[in-house]
């Protein structure tokens, strides 16, 4: 059934990819990656345009999936998505929602799992869109660039490049989150120290103006 729908969308070229990418971020269980590759094989010169179409549609669909999760929670996911994918994504969210979204952009786990979970777990929408914009750009344009520069020969390279992108991206994401965590912690300590100093100063001023002390 799903393959028949994908074949139907394929006949509409970029418009079909737009619809597929939008639904990929909302509820459709088959990633838009497969249609992007199929269309890029047919006409490699349009690969970057296809990547742009898919990317924009995914970002438009992201808040739709988010609010779907906010309204219906995870119950809708269990109807359409593999339980192990949902459990894996939930576990990542509980540890670090931002890392889950960024890393999830490169994994085989369908992206709608992360958009819906973000809504169900009340993850901030603007942060979801921001991190999705980064991760999905890499995902779509890595495929698009391959077909644009290497033509149909890129078909055999796509799977390996996706793997290498994941291997490279995950450590970079981990480093980014670690550095940002250290900066936030340092900032919190500085704010706490400033607040403590202000309180001591206020107490000292109050004592100096109190004639009974």
C-alpha positions in Angstrom: 0.0 0.0 0.0 2.7 2.5 0.9 4.8 1.6 -2.1 1.8 2.2 -4.4 1.4 5.7 -2.8 5.1 6.4 -3.3 4.9 5.4 -6.9 1.9 7.7 -7.3 3.8 10.6 -5.8 6.8 9.8 -8.0 4.7 10.6 -11.1 4.4 14.2 -9.9 8.2 14.8 -9.5 9.1 17.7 -7.2 5.5 18.2 -6.2 5.3 14.6 -5.1 8.5 14.9 -3.1 7.1 18.0 -1.4 4.0 16.1 -0.4 6.1 13.1 0.7 8.5 15.2 2.8 5.7 17.1 4.4 4.0 13.8 5.4 7.3 12.4 6.5 7.5 15.0 9.2 3.9 14.4 10.2 2.8 10.8 10.0 3.8 8.9 6.8 6.0 5.9 7.9 8.3 5.8 4.8 11.1 8.5 4.8 11.1 10.9 1.9 14.8 9.9 1.4 13.6 7.0 -0.8 11.6 9.2 -3.2 14.3 11.8 -3.2 16.8 9.2 -4.4 14.4 7.8 -7.0 13.8 11.2 -8.5 17.4 12.2 -8.4 18.4 9.0 -10.3 15.9 10.0 -13.0 17.3 13.5 -13.5 20.5 14.2 -11.5 20.7 17.8 -12.8 17.7 18.6 -10.6 19.0 16.9 -7.5 19.8 20.1 -5.6 16.4 21.5 -6.5 14.8 18.3 -5.3 16.8 18.6 -2.0 15.5 22.2 -1.6 11.9 21.1 -2.2 12.1 18.2 0.2 13.9 20.3 2.9 11.3 23.2 2.8 8.4 20.7 2.9 10.0 18.9 5.9 10.3 22.2 7.8 6.7 23.2 7.0 5.5 19.8 8.3 7.6 19.9 11.5 5.2 22.1 13.5 2.2 20.1 12.2 3.8 16.9 13.6 4.6 18.8 16.8 1.0 19.9 17.4 -0.3 16.5 16.4 1.9 15.1 19.2 0.8 17.8 21.6 -2.9 16.9 21.0 -2.7 13.1 20.6 0.5 12.2 22.4 2.4 9.0 21.6 -0.7 7.0 21.0 -0.8 7.9 17.3 2.8 6.8 16.8 2.2 3.3 18.0 -0.4 2.9 15.3 2.0 3.6 12.4 5.6 3.3 13.6 7.7 0.4 14.9 7.6 0.2 18.7 11.4 -0.1 19.0 11.9 3.1 17.0 9.5 5.0 19.4 11.1 3.5 22.5 14.6 4.4 21.2 13.6 8.0 20.4 11.8 8.4 23.8 14.9 7.2 25.6 17.1 9.8 23.7 14.6 12.5 24.5 14.7 11.7 28.2 18.5 12.1 28.2 18.8 15.1 25.9 16.0 16.3 23.6 18.3 18.5 21.5 20.8 15.7 20.8 17.9 13.4 20.0 16.6 15.7 17.3 20.0 16.4 15.8 21.1 12.8 15.8 17.6 11.6 14.8 18.0 13.7 11.6 20.6 11.2 10.4 19.3 7.9 11.7 16.9 5.5 10.0 14.3 6.3 12.6 11.5 8.3 10.7 11.7 12.0 11.6 8.0 12.2 12.4 8.8 10.2 15.6 10.9 13.2 16.8 8.4 15.9 15.8 5.5 14.1 17.4 7.5 13.2 20.5 8.6 16.8 20.8 4.9 17.9 21.1 4.0 15.0 23.4 6.9 15.8 25.8 6.4 19.6 25.6 9.8 20.3 24.0 10.0 23.9 22.8 8.7 24.2 19.3 11.2 26.9 18.2 14.1 24.7 19.3 12.7 21.8 17.5 12.4 23.8 14.2 15.9 25.2 14.7 17.6 21.8 15.3 15.5 20.2 12.6 16.6 22.9 10.1 20.2 22.0 10.7 19.9 18.2 10.7 17.5 17.9 7.8 19.6 20.3 5.7 22.5 18.0 6.0 20.4 15.0 5.2 18.7 16.4 2.1 21.6 18.3 0.6 24.1 15.5 1.1 22.0 13.3 -1.1 21.3 16.2 -3.5 24.9 17.1 -3.9 26.0 13.6 -4.6 23.6 13.1 -7.5 24.3 16.6 -8.8 28.0 16.1 -9.0 28.3 12.4 -9.7 25.0 11.7 -11.6 23.5 8.3 -11.6 26.7 6.8 -10.2 25.8 8.3 -6.9 23.1 5.7 -6.4 25.7 3.2 -5.1 27.3 5.9 -2.9 24.2 7.2 -1.1 24.1 4.6 1.6 27.8 4.9 2.5 27.6 8.7 2.6 24.6 8.6 4.9 26.6 6.3 7.2 29.7 8.5 7.1 27.6 11.6 7.7 26.1 10.0 10.7 29.6 8.9 12.0 31.0 12.4 11.6 27.9 14.3 12.7 27.3 12.5 16.0 30.7 13.4 17.6 30.4 17.0 16.4 27.0 17.2 17.9 28.3 15.7 21.2 31.1 18.3 21.3 28.7 21.2 20.5 26.3 20.1 23.3 29.2 19.6 25.8 30.7 23.0 25.1 27.3 24.7 25.3 26.5 22.9 28.5 29.8 24.1 30.0 29.1 27.7 28.9 25.6 27.6 30.4 26.9 26.2 33.6 29.6 28.9 33.8 27.0 31.6 33.1 24.7 30.2 35.8 27.6 30.2 38.4 28.5 33.8 37.5 24.8 34.9 37.8 24.6 33.1 41.2 27.8 34.8 42.4 26.5 38.2 41.2 23.2 37.7 42.9 24.9 36.6 46.2 27.2 39.6 46.1 24.2 41.9 45.5 22.4 40.4 48.4 25.4 40.8 50.7 25.8 44.4 49.6 22.1 45.1 50.2 22.4 43.6 53.7 25.5 45.6 54.5 23.8 48.8 53.3 20.8 48.1 55.4 22.9 47.5 58.5 24.9 50.7 58.0 21.6 52.7 57.9 20.0 51.0 60.8 20.8 53.1 64.0 19.8 50.3 66.3 22.6 48.0 65.0 
